[in-house]
Amino acid sequence: MPTFRSEDIPDLHNQVILVTGGNAGLGYETIRQLISHHPARIYLAARSRPKAEQAISDLKAQNPTFNGLRFLQLDLASFESVKAAAAEFLAQESRLDILLNNAGIMMTPEGLTSDGHEIQFGTNVLGPALLTQLLLPTLRNTAKLNAQARMVMLSSAAHARAPSDWVYKFDELRTPAANRHTTERYTTSKLANLHYAKALAERESRVKIIPVHPGMVATNLHHASTGTFLKPFLYAAICFATPVAKGALSQIFAAVSPDANHGQYYGPIGKPESGSKLAQDHDLQEKLFQYVQSELAEYVEPIA
Ligand SMILES: NC(=O)c1ccc[n+]([C@@H]2O[C@H](COP(=O)([O-])OP(=O)(O)OC[C@H]3O[C@@H](n4cnc5c(N)ncnc54)[C@H](OP(=O)(O)O)[C@@H]3O)[C@@H](O)[C@H]2O)c1
């Protein structure tokens, strides 16, 4: 069984790291564990400035000698915000070693992003894809200096529950998809995370692209969830979840280990997995990737 411990995190000298959703849960914990390995800078991207500032203040208190922690304003539910975040980052940095697409929402009430997409799909899939593609040229340049430069995408074991009769009804992703249960919308978004990362990996030769799922980890992910039965169920289930210090190691492995391979999907901790039958459906993967390219075309050069 592969294993990876916090002590296995390599030296990160000179490296520039961007973690989305860095103010809480797995994102915060990932930054907390990486910070003592001497990166040049870590960008904590978050949609809420007060929450980000609180997280930065806590992290600084634990690491008083580290001066490289920066806030990046980012709302993944808005293409304009993602574009502005990428521009803000690129105005300050010419290097990006690790892009960790960690932020996400789970089983929330129905809604739409600013751009009119189903809220979970827009936040979990389209926003991270746009951020990735806006920063990909910089990741590629960095790969000339650091062959370990990479993008990590958070999926979920729950991707295996994505409903085959809805994957992918792209016209409905331009609606709140109210006819679908919130669990179906979440699992579909996490399947799409996996399809997107695998499709990008097939096209990318310089930057490592690594999808990962952390197992069930005790974070706040369920707090914004909805449903008379679902919400209490999630609150009960979290009592049996992995503590966040250990839970974050799956994505930390994907983000920093030289043993994490390009295009491979990993589960806890560093275990190669193949994903569900739908996840392995190459035609579906391609359809998803082309759909994402068409939705982002106004904001970034599509990838063929
Ligand atoms: N925990 C698990 O068991 C589990 C299992 C499988 C996969 N995952 C995945 O792991 C990732 C991290 O989740 P977590 O468990 O750490 O949950 P969490 O504690 O709720 O953290 C999620 C983070 O994403 C941020 N976020 C949400 N919407 C955003 C938006 N529109 N723009 C920017 N940031 C946004 C949140 O910001 P706010 O604080 O402002 O809400 C928060 O920082 C997610 O992608 C999730 O799907 C988690």
The ligand as an SDF file (V2000), in Angstrom:
LIG
                    3D

 48 52  0  0  0  0  0  0  0  0999 V2000
  -14.0400   16.7070    2.7800 N   0  0  0  0  0  0  0  0  0  0  0  0
  -14.2760   15.5980    2.0730 C   0  0  0  0  0  0  0  0  0  0  0  0
  -14.6410   14.5440    2.6120 O   0  0  0  0  0  0  0  0  0  0  0  0
  -14.0890   15.6050    0.5850 C   0  0  0  0  0  0  0  0  0  0  0  0
  -14.2840   14.4120   -0.1080 C   0  0  0  0  0  0  0  0  0  0  0  0
  -14.1020   14.4010   -1.4860 C   0  0  0  0  0  0  0  0  0  0  0  0
  -13.7220   15.5550   -2.1350 C   0  0  0  0  0  0  0  0  0  0  0  0
  -13.5450   16.7120   -1.4400 N   0  0  0  0  0  0  0  0  0  0  0  0
  -13.1740   17.9160   -2.1840 C   0  0  0  0  0  0  0  0  0  0  0  0
  -12.1780   18.6050   -1.4890 O   0  0  0  0  0  0  0  0  0  0  0  0
  -12.2260   19.9970   -1.8210 C   0  0  0  0  0  0  0  0  0  0  0  0
  -12.0730   20.8260   -0.5670 C   0  0  0  0  0  0  0  0  0  0  0  0
  -13.1950   20.6060    0.2570 O   0  0  0  0  0  0  0  0  0  0  0  0
  -13.1600   20.6720    1.8450 P   0  0  0  0  0  0  0  0  0  0  0  0
  -13.6000   19.3550    2.3150 O   0  0  0  0  0  0  0  0  0  0  0  0
  -11.9050   21.2550    2.3290 O   0  0  0  0  0  0  0  0  0  0  0  0
  -14.3830   21.6840    2.0960 O   0  0  0  0  0  0  0  0  0  0  0  0
  -14.4700   23.1010    2.8510 P   0  0  0  0  0  0  0  0  0  0  0  0
  -13.8900   22.9930    4.2030 O   0  0  0  0  0  0  0  0  0  0  0  0
  -15.9020   23.5150    2.7130 O   0  0  0  0  0  0  0  0  0  0  0  0
  -13.5480   24.0390    1.9610 O   0  0  0  0  0  0  0  0  0  0  0  0
  -13.9610   24.4020    0.6570 C   0  0  0  0  0  0  0  0  0  0  0  0
  -13.2310   25.6520    0.2520 C   0  0  0  0  0  0  0  0  0  0  0  0
  -13.7060   26.0390   -1.0520 O   0  0  0  0  0  0  0  0  0  0  0  0
  -14.0350   27.4160   -0.9910 C   0  0  0  0  0  0  0  0  0  0  0  0
  -15.0200   27.8140   -1.9920 N   0  0  0  0  0  0  0  0  0  0  0  0
  -16.3080   27.4190   -2.1020 C   0  0  0  0  0  0  0  0  0  0  0  0
  -16.9120   28.0730   -3.1130 N   0  0  0  0  0  0  0  0  0  0  0  0
  -15.9820   28.8990   -3.6570 C   0  0  0  0  0  0  0  0  0  0  0  0
  -16.0030   29.8450   -4.7070 C   0  0  0  0  0  0  0  0  0  0  0  0
  -17.1180   30.1160   -5.3960 N   0  0  0  0  0  0  0  0  0  0  0  0
  -14.8610   30.5160   -5.0000 N   0  0  0  0  0  0  0  0  0  0  0  0
  -13.7400   30.2870   -4.2850 C   0  0  0  0  0  0  0  0  0  0  0  0
  -13.6560   29.4260   -3.2490 N   0  0  0  0  0  0  0  0  0  0  0  0
  -14.7700   28.7370   -2.9410 C   0  0  0  0  0  0  0  0  0  0  0  0
  -14.5760   27.6040    0.4170 C   0  0  0  0  0  0  0  0  0  0  0  0
  -14.6550   28.9760    0.7310 O   0  0  0  0  0  0  0  0  0  0  0  0
  -15.7050   29.4990    1.8650 P   0  0  0  0  0  0  0  0  0  0  0  0
  -15.0320   29.2340    3.1790 O   0  0  0  0  0  0  0  0  0  0  0  0
  -15.8410   30.9540    1.5360 O   0  0  0  0  0  0  0  0  0  0  0  0
  -16.9670   28.7230    1.6790 O   0  0  0  0  0  0  0  0  0  0  0  0
  -13.5170   26.8370    1.1800 C   0  0  0  0  0  0  0  0  0  0  0  0
  -12.3560   27.5990    1.3050 O   0  0  0  0  0  0  0  0  0  0  0  0
  -13.5440   20.1870   -2.5750 C   0  0  0  0  0  0  0  0  0  0  0  0
  -13.2750   20.2930   -3.9560 O   0  0  0  0  0  0  0  0  0  0  0  0
  -14.3110   18.9120   -2.3040 C   0  0  0  0  0  0  0  0  0  0  0  0
  -15.2120   18.5640   -3.3420 O   0  0  0  0  0  0  0  0  0  0  0  0
  -13.7060   16.7620   -0.0920 C   0  0  0  0  0  0  0  0  0  0  0  0
  1  2  1  0
  2  3  2  0
  2  4  1  0
  4  5  1  0
  4 48  2  0
  5  6  2  0
  6  7  1  0
  7  8  2  0
  8  9  1  0
  8 48  1  0
  9 10  1  0
  9 46  1  0
 10 11  1  0
 11 12  1  0
 11 44  1  0
 12 13  1  0
 13 14  1  0
 14 15  2  0
 14 16  1  0
 14 17  1  0
 17 18  1  0
 18 19  2  0
 18 20  1  0
 18 21  1  0
 21 22  1  0
 22 23  1  0
 23 24  1  0
 23 42  1  0
 24 25  1  0
 25 26  1  0
 25 36  1  0
 26 27  1  0
 26 35  1  0
 27 28  2  0
 28 29  1  0
 29 30  1  0
 29 35  2  0
 30 31  1  0
 30 32  2  0
 32 33  1  0
 33 34  2  0
 34 35  1  0
 36 37  1  0
 36 42  1  0
 37 38  1  0
 38 39  2  0
 38 40  1  0
 38 41  1  0
 42 43  1  0
 44 45  1  0
 44 46  1  0
 46 47  1  0
M  CHG  2   8   1  16  -1
M  END
$$$$
